[in-house]
């Protein structure tokens, strides 16, 4: 089950993202979810040089379990 997230972004960014999503036959939600999974993943196979620099910005505890937390927040 998915949960809703509200974001505040520049209008120009949203419009470009919508165009990108449409051109790639994806929803904006799919793109954002994929991006967040990549930057929070400990799996080096998901690494992306551009995302690696961003990944360092997010600081999560060593025992943070994304899958567990995602399941909990989805049922809230």
C-alpha positions as CSV (number, residue, x, y, z in Angstrom):
1,X,0.0,0.0,0.0
2,X,1.3,3.4,-0.9
3,X,1.3,6.5,1.2
4,X,0.9,10.1,0.1
5,X,3.8,12.6,0.2
6,X,3.4,16.3,-0.4
7,X,6.4,18.2,-1.8
8,X,7.0,21.9,-2.5
9,X,9.1,22.5,-5.6
10,X,9.7,25.2,-8.0
11,X,7.1,25.3,-10.7
12,X,9.7,25.1,-13.5
13,X,11.2,22.0,-11.9
14,X,7.7,20.3,-11.7
15,X,7.0,21.1,-15.4
16,X,10.3,19.8,-16.6
17,X,9.8,16.7,-14.4
18,X,6.3,16.1,-15.9
19,X,7.7,16.3,-19.4
20,X,10.5,13.9,-18.5
21,X,8.1,11.5,-17.0
22,X,5.8,11.6,-20.0
23,X,8.7,11.1,-22.4
24,X,9.8,8.1,-20.4
25,X,6.3,6.6,-19.9
26,X,6.5,6.9,-16.1
27,X,4.6,8.7,-13.5
28,X,6.3,11.4,-11.4
29,X,5.7,9.2,-8.4
30,X,7.5,6.3,-10.0
31,X,10.5,8.5,-10.8
32,X,10.7,10.1,-7.3
33,X,10.3,6.7,-5.6
34,X,13.1,5.2,-7.8
35,X,15.3,8.1,-7.1
36,X,14.8,7.9,-3.3
37,X,15.4,4.2,-3.4
38,X,18.7,4.7,-5.2
39,X,20.0,7.4,-2.8
40,X,19.0,5.5,0.3
41,X,20.2,2.1,-0.8
42,X,23.2,0.4,0.6
43,X,23.4,-1.7,-2.5
44,X,26.5,-0.6,-4.5
45,X,24.9,-2.0,-7.6
46,X,22.4,0.8,-7.5
47,X,25.2,3.4,-7.4
48,X,25.2,6.3,-9.7
49,X,28.1,8.8,-9.8
50,X,25.8,11.7,-9.8
51,X,23.8,10.3,-6.9
52,X,26.8,9.3,-4.9
53,X,27.5,13.0,-4.0
54,X,23.9,13.5,-3.0
55,X,23.8,10.3,-1.1
56,X,26.3,11.7,1.4
57,X,23.9,14.5,2.3
58,X,21.4,12.1,3.8
59,X,22.5,10.8,7.2
60,X,20.7,7.8,8.5
61,X,21.5,5.7,11.6
62,X,23.6,2.6,10.9
63,X,20.6,0.4,12.0
64,X,18.1,2.2,9.7
65,X,16.0,-0.4,7.8
66,X,14.4,1.3,4.8
67,X,12.1,-1.6,4.1
68,X,10.9,-1.9,7.6
69,X,10.3,1.9,7.9
70,X,8.5,1.9,4.5
71,X,6.1,-0.8,5.6
72,X,5.4,1.0,8.9
73,X,4.8,4.4,7.3
74,X,2.5,2.8,4.6
75,X,0.2,1.4,7.3
76,X,0.0,4.7,9.3
